[in-house]
Amino acid sequence: MRIIGLTGGIASGKTTVARLFEELGAAVVDADQLARDVVCPGEEAYQAIVATFGDQILQGDGTLNRAALGAIVFADPAARRTLEGITHPAIAQQAQKRLAALRAAGHRIVFYVAPLLIEAGVTSRVDEVWVVYLDRETQLRRLMARDGLSREAAQQRIDSQMSMEEKRRYGKVVIDNSGDLAALKEQVLRIWREEVEMSVSW
């Protein structure tokens, strides 16, 4: 089974790209979804987060208030490292379970989608790294529109991650998502044909 790590900056379009590859026949494991799963009430990571950051990061129903937690960790690198120290091991465990199940089911191509694949030093989990790239101004504009953030808040979130210019250097394949959806679909299809169909016997 060939595991391709798909990464990129915040609001770069990783999820959209992954969905397009899934439509072409790949399996997808999304670390963001795993991150949401491991912080559900009752999970060990959830309990550790509440013990560390307090009840102020909870909503009325007991679930995590992701916006409140995000406001804390994006403003404080030490707090972000603490949170990652709680969630990353739990995500890794769930990822390994999902990948093992896909391998057992006979899947040949799997995209492991993870925004912090490089920063977290977990590229060893994948066979190669593909990067979804876009220029900073487009990234900033899309993040502001997507999450309803001020320019300052959006910049803070972008600055908390590795820059797109640095991240793209890690990519065996770089997918430029600076254009519209039609251009992205065309690019994804071309890459699929060149990088997957020509190298895998289905």
Secondary structure, DSSP 8 states (H G I E B T S, - for coil): -EEEEEEE-TTS-HHHHHHHHHHTT-EEEEHHHHHHHTTSTTSHHHHHHHHHH-GGGB-TTSSB-HHHHHHHHHH-HHHHHHHHHHHHHHHHHHHHHHHHHHHHTT-SEEEEE-TTTTTTT-GGGSSEEEEEE--HHHHHHHHHHHHT--HHHHHHHHHTS--HHHHGGG-SEEEE-SS-HHHHHHHHHHHIIIIIITT---
